[in-house]
């Protein structure tokens, strides 16, 4: 069995064959603590997982956030009550209370869609949509042509509200054209991002757009190293720099029109949980209380905003179009 250093390296982003460094990181979302290895590309600076597991099923269990069913505890009941008012503010349909909620309890995925000003009848495909929570919420605000795909679903989902969600890879979608294909923190999970982006480009209408939101190498990586919460082995198989995303888009026949950094306080409190050896899901709630993050959250939020303005946040939204 070859060691990690003997493994032939090929960057998933730019196809570079030289690595500048290697890193060992543990699975800490569930607290499995399995060791995985990443190599950093010497050409584009991206991180690439070099030893992905042969079976990913245990790393996408029912506890995974995009598949998890809403729980009926008091907190979720309150959140479910407030979400429609908050969400309405993103589409200009709420008063001061909705604007207050939107400002203080942001939902970055829905906010990013609202900024695109797409028509309610636009043909929209969400790749890696999980159980389709975002699509269902968009449906509630009048979007009428919504589809999603996710290969890790147990089965297709049809909820009777016009939203169609299929258990499939994006590459398997062959029907129709879309005005918007979007990836909300899903593209970093695929093994071959160039192939997946090419599939997205193939599905775009002549003036269609592709939005990719994903983690990027930023200040949080410099601060926390392999305890950076967005490294998330082995689910995140690659994490690019902004330069690398431009190269990747071009190799897929697309171009970057706009970049907006949208990192949050999560880059700090999530990473500090890992530094304390506390799993994000199974120990996260307890960990937040234990580490008394309530007094730090304001600082974490302001730091995230400053990093976004400086282009150093740990996640970004890339708007792409055909070349």
N, C-alpha and C positions, 0 to 999 in steps of 0.2 A: 504494500500500500504506500503510495507516494505521500510525502509530507506536503504541507501547503506551499512551502517555498519551491518545491519541485514542479508544482502544477503550472502548465502552460497558461499564461495570462492573455486574455483578449478583452479589452474594455467594451462593455455593453453599449456605451454611448458613442465613442469615436473610433472604435476598433483598434485603438493603440495597443501595441504589444509590450510596452515597457511600463513597469510599475515603480513608483517612487518610494512606497512604504507598504507594509502589511500590518494588519491589526486583528486582535482577537477580541470578540465581544460575546456577551451572553444573552440568551433569550430571557427577557425580564418582564414581558407583558403578563404572562401567566406565572412567572417565577419558576419555569422549568430549568433555567440556568444552564442549558445546553450551550456548548461553546461553538462558535462559528467564526469564520475568517473573512476579512475584507482586504482587498488590495486597492491602493490609490493609483489611478492612472497618471503617469508622468506627463502625458500630453495635455489632457483636459481637466485634470484634478478631480474627476469623479471617483466615488467609492463603488466597488463592485464585489458582491458576494462570490467567493471562490469555491465554496463547498455547500451548495444548497442541498437540503434533504431530499431523499427519493420520494418520501411521502409527506405531504404538507398538511394532511387532515388534522393532526393534533394541534397545528398552529393556527387553525381557523375554526375553532370550536364555537359552540352556540353562545359563548361569552364574548366573542369578538364583536366590537362595537357596531359594525355595519350590518350584522345579522341579528343582533340581540333584540328580542322582543321587549316592548315597553313594559316596565313593571308597574304594578298598581300601588306602590307605596305613596306616602303623603307627598314626598318631594316630586315624584313624577306626575301626580295628580295636579299639583300646583303649576308645574311647568307646562303640562298639556293645556291647562286653562289659559296661561299667559301667551303661549306661542302664537296663536292666530293673530292676536293684537300686535305682537312684536313683528311677525312676518309681514303683516299688512303695511307696516311702515316702510319696508323696502320697496314697495310698489306705489307709494304715495297715497295710501288709503287709510291713514291712521292719524289720530290727534296727538296731543302732547304726550299722553301716556304711552302710546305706541312708539313714538320717537324716543322717549326716555328708555324704554325697554331695549329698543334697537341699538341705542348708544352704549348701554351698560351691559347688555347680554347679547353680544353679537353672535350671529350665525354666519360664519364666513362663506359657506358654500352658497346659501341663498342670496347673500349680499352680492357675491361675485356675479351670479346670474342676473340679478336686477340691474347691475351696472351696464350690462350688455344691451339693455333696452330692446330685447327681442320681442317680436309680436306674439300675442297669445296663441295664434294659430301656427307658429313656427314649428317645424319638424325637429324635435329634439331627441337625441340619443345619449343616455348616460351610461358610459362604459365602466364596469366595475361598481355597479350601483348598490350592491348588497341587497337588502330587502326592499329597496326603493323608497326609503323615507323621504328623501329630497323630492323625488318625482311626485309622490302623493301630496306633499305640501304645495308643490307648484300647481298641481291639479286643482287644489282648493282655491287658487287665485286665478282661475280661468284659463290656464294653459290646456289645450285640447288635443295635442298630438305628441304624446310623451311615450318613450320606449326606454327600456333598460336591458342590459345584459350583465351577467356575472357568472363565471364558471364554477364558483364555489357554493352556489345555491343548491339546496336539496332538490328543488323542482321549480318549474315555472310558476309564476304568481299572477293571478288575475283577480283583482279585487272589485271589479264591476264599476270602476270610476274612469274607465278609458285608458288607464295606464297598463301597458303590457311589459312584463319583465320576464326575460327568458334565461334559462340556465344554459349559457353558451359563452364561448370566447368571441371577442369582437371580430376576429378573423373569419368566424363562421357566419357573420351577418352579410347577406348578399342581396337583400330586398330593399329597394328604395334609395332615395337620397335624403340628406338631412341638412337643415340650415345651421344646426349646432350639434357638434359632437363634443361631449365634455368628459373629462377625467377629474374627479375630485379625490385626490390622494389614492389613486388606483394604478396609475401607470408605473409607479416605482415598484409595484408587485410583480410585473411581468418579466419573463426571462429575456425576451427579445424586444426591447422598446422600439427599435427601428421598424421592425415588421408590424408591430401594433399601430404605430403612428402612420405607416403607409396605408394600413387598412382604414384608419380614420380618414385620411385624405381621399381615399377611393370613394368613401361614402358621402363626402361633402358635395352639396349642390354648388353650382358655379360660383356663387358669392357666399358660400357657407364659411363658418368659422369653427375652429377647434380650440377649446379652452382646456389647458392642462394646469391643474393645481397639484403641487407636490413639494416634498421637502427639498431643500437645496443646501449646499455647503455654506455655512455662515458663521457668525461669531459664536453660536452655541457649540458648534463642533470644536472650535478653538478653546472654549472654556471647559467643556466636559469630556472631550475625547470620546472614548468608547462607551461612556455613560450617557452620551447624548440620547435623549429619549426617541428622537426621530430616526436613529439608526435602525432600531427595531428588527434585529435579526430573528429568524431568517426571512421574515415576510418582505422586507425591503431588500430587493436583490440588487439595486443600484440607486445611487443618489448623486445627482449631477451638480455641477457649478452652473452659474448663469451662462457662461461661455459654452459649456458642454451642451446645454439645452438648445442653443442657437445652432451648433454643429449638428445635433441630432435632428432638429427640425429640417434643416437643409438637406440632410441625407435622405429624408423621407419625402422630399418634394414639397416642403412647406417652408414658410418664413415666419419669423417672430414679428408681430406687429406692435406688441405692447407687453411690458412686464410690470407687475405690481406685487411688491412684497407684502404678505399678509400674515406674518407670524404672530403668535400670541404668547401670553404668559406661560402656556404649556411647555415651551422650550426650557423654561427655568424650573418650574415646580416638578415637572415630569422627570427631568434629568436629576434633580436633587433626590427624588425618591430612589432612583437607581443607585445613586452614590451611597444611599443608606441601605442598599440591598433589599428594598421593599418592592414587590411586584406591583405593576401598574393597576391591574384589574383586581386580583385577589387580595391585595393589601393596600390598594390606593386610597380608599376612603379612610381607613384607619391611619394610613401614613400621613394624610393631610392634617388630621387632628394631631397626630403625634409630633409632627414637625412644626406645628403652629404657623402654617403658611398664611393664615388669615391676615396677620400683620405684615406680610411681605407682598401680598398680591398687588397692592397699588404700585409698589416699586417694580414688580415684575411686568405689569401692564405698561407702565411708562417706558421701561427699558425696551420692551418689544416694539413700541411705537417708534422710539428713536432709532432702533436698528432697522426697521422697515424704511424709514425716511432716508437712511444712509445706504440702503441696498445691502444690508448685512443680516437681515432676518433669516430664520431657518426654514422658511417656506415661501413660495411665490406662486402667482398665477400668470401663466403665459398664454397670450392670445395669438393663435396661429391662423394663417390663411394659405391658400395655394400660392405657389411661386408664379 
